[in-house]
Amino acid sequence: MDKERKYKFDWSLLGDPSVGRPNLGNSARVEIYRLMQFTLRDAIEARYDGDAADDVFHEAGMIAGREFYAHFLSDAKTFGGFIKLARDAMREYGMGILKIEEADDDARKIVMTVGEDLDCSGLPETGSQVCKFDEGFISGMMESFTGKRYNVREVDCWCTGDRTCRFAVEIAD
């Protein structure tokens, strides 16, 4: 039996910034987003472990990717159109600069980058990839567009010394 959930995601939870923030508007600094992100990650990791934190962030990214697709990308008819809408929306909302480096004809294997990534660009090198949310986000968008499950793995990250985040995207068999 499903237990009642207090905050099951619904787009209405985002509210209306024009009503609630008439003076500050709908933007906040990247540091404040990261403050929320990394303190939440720290709390999950402290209570459970690092793998659990990665799993939660990946799952949250999947939900966000599906919702982002439904609200901003669902008009796409072709893979090229989908990528253009995703690229434009991600840039408009300050999430990062999406580029496709490689893609096969049937979108089974893709290599994409997200430059100026909201989650990690400019962070110190830690030797660990941190973009689990992004992996889930990309997977959720791809699944929503194609109807197929995708495995997304970050292969390069700002926090490991690279200056863009690179993702290997493959259909899950």
C-alpha positions as CSV (number, residue, x, y, z in Angstrom):
1,M,0.0,0.0,0.0
2,D,1.4,3.4,-0.9
3,K,1.8,5.8,2.0
4,E,0.5,9.2,1.6
5,R,3.1,11.6,0.2
6,K,3.4,15.2,1.4
7,Y,5.3,16.6,-1.6
8,K,4.7,14.3,-4.6
9,F,5.9,16.5,-7.4
10,D,3.3,18.6,-9.3
11,W,4.2,21.6,-11.4
12,S,2.0,23.8,-9.2
13,L,4.6,23.4,-6.4
14,L,6.8,25.8,-8.3
15,G,4.3,28.5,-7.6
16,D,4.0,31.9,-9.2
17,P,7.1,34.1,-8.5
18,S,5.3,37.2,-9.9
19,V,2.8,36.9,-7.0
20,G,5.2,35.6,-4.2
21,R,8.3,37.5,-5.2
22,P,7.0,40.8,-6.6
23,N,10.3,42.6,-5.8
24,L,12.9,39.9,-6.2
25,G,11.4,38.2,-9.3
26,N,12.0,34.6,-10.5
27,S,15.8,34.5,-10.3
28,A,18.3,33.7,-7.6
29,R,22.1,33.4,-7.7
30,V,23.8,30.1,-8.6
31,E,25.4,30.0,-5.2
32,I,22.0,29.8,-3.5
33,Y,20.9,27.0,-5.8
34,R,24.1,25.1,-5.0
35,L,23.7,25.9,-1.3
36,M,20.4,24.0,-1.4
37,Q,21.7,21.2,-3.6
38,F,24.9,20.4,-1.7
39,T,23.4,20.8,1.8
40,L,20.6,18.4,0.7
41,R,23.2,16.0,-0.7
42,D,25.2,16.2,2.5
43,A,22.1,15.5,4.7
44,I,21.2,12.5,2.6
45,E,24.8,11.2,2.6
46,A,25.1,11.7,6.4
47,R,21.9,9.8,7.1
48,Y,22.4,7.0,4.6
49,D,25.5,7.0,2.4
50,G,27.0,8.5,-0.8
51,D,25.4,5.9,-3.0
52,A,22.0,6.7,-1.6
53,A,22.6,10.4,-2.2
54,D,23.6,9.6,-5.8
55,D,20.5,7.5,-6.3
56,V,18.2,10.2,-4.8
57,F,19.7,12.9,-7.0
58,H,19.5,10.7,-10.1
59,E,15.8,9.9,-9.4
60,A,15.0,13.6,-8.8
61,G,16.7,14.4,-12.0
62,M,14.6,11.8,-13.9
63,I,11.4,13.4,-12.5
64,A,12.7,16.9,-13.4
65,G,13.7,15.8,-16.9
66,R,10.2,14.3,-17.5
67,E,8.5,17.4,-16.2
68,F,10.9,19.7,-18.2
69,Y,10.1,17.8,-21.3
70,A,6.3,18.0,-20.7
71,H,6.3,21.7,-20.1
72,F,8.9,22.9,-22.6
73,L,9.9,20.3,-25.2
74,S,6.8,18.2,-26.0
75,D,6.1,20.0,-29.3
76,A,9.3,18.4,-30.8
77,K,8.6,16.1,-33.7
78,T,12.1,15.1,-34.7
79,F,15.3,14.4,-32.7
80,G,16.9,17.5,-34.2
81,G,13.8,19.6,-33.1
82,F,13.9,18.0,-29.6
83,I,17.6,18.9,-29.2
84,K,17.0,22.5,-30.4
85,L,14.2,23.0,-28.0
86,A,16.2,21.5,-25.2
87,R,19.2,23.6,-26.0
88,D,17.2,26.8,-26.2
89,A,15.2,26.1,-23.0
90,M,18.3,25.1,-21.0
91,R,20.1,28.2,-22.1
92,E,17.1,30.5,-21.4
93,Y,16.6,29.1,-17.9
94,G,20.4,29.3,-17.2
95,M,20.8,25.6,-16.7
96,G,23.8,25.2,-19.1
97,I,24.8,25.2,-22.8
98,L,23.8,21.9,-24.4
99,K,25.7,20.5,-27.4
100,I,25.6,17.2,-29.2
101,E,29.1,15.9,-30.0
102,E,28.0,12.6,-31.5
103,A,24.8,10.9,-32.3
104,D,23.9,7.9,-34.4
105,D,20.9,8.0,-36.8
106,D,18.4,6.3,-34.4
107,A,19.5,8.2,-31.2
108,R,20.6,4.9,-29.6
109,K,24.1,6.4,-28.7
110,I,24.8,10.0,-28.1
111,V,27.6,12.0,-26.6
112,M,26.4,15.4,-25.3
113,T,28.0,18.2,-23.3
114,V,26.6,20.7,-20.9
115,G,28.9,23.7,-20.7
116,E,28.5,26.3,-17.8
117,D,26.5,23.6,-16.0
118,L,24.4,24.9,-13.2
119,D,25.4,22.1,-10.9
120,C,29.2,22.2,-11.0
121,S,30.9,24.7,-13.4
122,G,33.4,26.7,-11.4
123,L,33.5,24.3,-8.4
124,P,36.9,23.2,-7.1
125,E,38.3,20.0,-8.4
126,T,37.4,17.1,-6.0
127,G,38.2,14.1,-8.1
128,S,34.6,13.1,-8.1
129,Q,31.9,13.5,-10.7
130,V,28.9,15.3,-9.1
131,C,26.3,15.6,-11.9
132,K,24.0,12.7,-10.8
133,F,21.0,15.0,-11.1
134,D,22.0,15.9,-14.6
135,E,22.4,12.2,-15.6
136,G,18.8,11.6,-14.4
137,F,17.6,14.9,-16.0
138,I,19.0,13.9,-19.4
139,S,17.6,10.4,-19.1
140,G,14.1,11.7,-18.2
141,M,14.1,14.0,-21.2
142,M,15.3,11.3,-23.6
143,E,12.8,8.8,-22.2
144,S,10.0,11.2,-22.6
145,F,10.8,12.1,-26.2
146,T,11.6,8.6,-27.4
147,G,9.5,6.4,-25.1
148,K,12.6,4.3,-24.4
149,R,14.7,4.0,-21.3
150,Y,18.2,5.5,-21.4
151,N,21.4,5.0,-19.4
152,V,23.2,8.2,-19.0
153,R,26.7,8.3,-17.5
154,E,28.8,11.4,-16.9
155,V,32.3,10.8,-18.4
156,D,33.8,14.2,-17.9
157,C,33.0,16.7,-15.1
158,W,34.3,20.1,-14.1
159,C,35.0,18.6,-10.6
160,T,37.4,16.1,-12.2
161,G,39.4,18.7,-14.1
162,D,37.4,19.0,-17.3
163,R,35.9,22.3,-18.3
164,T,32.6,20.9,-19.5
165,C,30.4,18.1,-18.4
166,R,30.2,15.3,-21.0
167,F,27.6,12.5,-20.9
168,A,27.4,9.2,-22.7
169,V,23.8,8.5,-23.5
170,E,22.7,5.0,-24.6
171,I,19.4,3.2,-24.9
172,A,19.0,0.7,-22.1
173,D,18.6,-2.8,-23.7
